[in-house]
Amino acid sequence: MKRSALYLAIVFYLLAAFPGQAPVSAKDTWTSVRSKNFLQGGTAGHSDG
C-alpha cells in the first residue's frame, strides 16, 4: 500500500511540475468577402478548396 501511495505522489508531483503544453500562438491569415447583405470570413486559402 505504501508503494502505490508513493507512485501516486510522484505522478502528482510530476504533473504539477510540468503542467503540459505551453501556450502557442499561431498566425492565421483571414480572408473576408462582403456583399450588400452577407459577410463571409475564413482562414481557408485558394489551395484549401
Residue frames as qw, qx, qy, qz and C-alpha x, y, z in Angstrom:
[[0.000, 0.885, 0.466, 0.000, 0.00, 0.00, 0.00],
 [0.303, -0.790, 0.097, 0.524, 2.81, 2.43, 0.79],
 [0.426, -0.115, 0.591, 0.676, 4.43, 1.74, -2.58],
 [0.204, 0.617, 0.643, 0.405, 1.28, 2.65, -4.53],
 [0.166, -0.933, -0.252, 0.196, 0.90, 5.84, -2.46],
 [0.413, -0.557, 0.328, 0.642, 4.50, 6.73, -3.28],
 [0.352, 0.208, 0.667, 0.623, 3.90, 6.17, -7.02],
 [0.041, 0.818, 0.551, 0.159, 0.76, 8.27, -6.85],
 [0.294, -0.860, -0.041, 0.414, 2.61, 11.07, -5.07],
 [0.424, -0.287, 0.494, 0.703, 5.36, 11.01, -7.71],
 [0.255, 0.492, 0.676, 0.487, 2.81, 11.20, -10.53],
 [0.086, -0.920, -0.381, 0.026, 1.04, 14.17, -8.92],
 [0.402, -0.695, 0.171, 0.571, 4.38, 15.88, -8.36],
 [0.394, -0.027, 0.597, 0.699, 5.39, 15.45, -11.99],
 [0.138, 0.692, 0.625, 0.333, 2.02, 16.72, -13.20],
 [0.213, -0.929, -0.205, 0.221, 2.37, 19.80, -11.01],
 [0.444, -0.554, 0.331, 0.621, 5.98, 20.43, -12.02],
 [0.089, -0.115, 0.658, 0.739, 5.33, 20.00, -15.75],
 [0.446, 0.368, 0.501, -0.644, 1.73, 21.11, -16.32],
 [0.663, 0.499, 0.557, 0.036, 1.58, 20.34, -20.02],
 [0.532, 0.465, 0.344, 0.619, 1.84, 22.20, -23.25],
 [0.186, -0.390, -0.098, 0.897, 2.89, 25.81, -23.32],
 [0.421, 0.747, 0.342, -0.384, 0.52, 28.26, -24.98],
 [0.470, 0.038, 0.564, 0.678, 1.10, 28.52, -28.70],
 [0.313, 0.713, 0.156, -0.607, 0.18, 31.48, -30.81],
 [0.544, 0.211, 0.662, 0.471, -0.36, 30.75, -34.48],
 [0.117, 0.422, -0.165, -0.884, -0.54, 33.36, -37.20],
 [0.446, 0.475, 0.756, 0.069, -3.70, 32.94, -39.27],
 [0.003, 0.112, -0.339, -0.934, -4.41, 34.87, -42.43],
 [0.334, 0.524, 0.691, -0.368, -8.10, 35.72, -42.54],
 [0.028, 0.094, 0.555, 0.826, -9.92, 36.50, -45.76],
 [0.274, 0.498, 0.624, -0.536, -13.33, 38.13, -45.91],
 [0.052, 0.258, 0.634, 0.727, -15.83, 38.71, -48.70],
 [0.147, 0.452, 0.519, -0.711, -18.62, 41.25, -48.24],
 [0.035, 0.407, 0.642, 0.648, -21.72, 41.90, -50.31],
 [0.286, -0.457, -0.082, -0.838, -24.77, 44.05, -49.62],
 [0.755, -0.421, 0.002, -0.503, -26.46, 41.51, -47.31],
 [0.983, -0.128, -0.095, 0.087, -23.75, 39.00, -46.49],
 [0.014, -0.819, 0.562, -0.111, -20.30, 38.76, -44.93],
 [0.989, -0.007, -0.129, 0.067, -18.18, 35.63, -45.28],
 [0.046, -0.820, 0.551, -0.149, -14.90, 35.25, -43.43],
 [0.990, -0.129, 0.059, 0.010, -12.48, 32.37, -43.06],
 [0.357, -0.717, 0.544, 0.251, -8.94, 31.12, -42.99],
 [0.796, 0.192, 0.535, 0.208, -9.13, 28.73, -45.95],
 [0.040, -0.576, 0.420, 0.700, -6.95, 29.75, -48.84],
 [0.638, 0.459, -0.310, -0.535, -7.37, 29.07, -52.52],
 [0.383, 0.335, -0.858, -0.061, -5.42, 25.80, -52.29],
 [0.249, -0.046, 0.829, -0.499, -7.56, 24.51, -49.38],
 [0.358, -0.081, -0.655, -0.660, -10.58, 24.32, -51.69]]
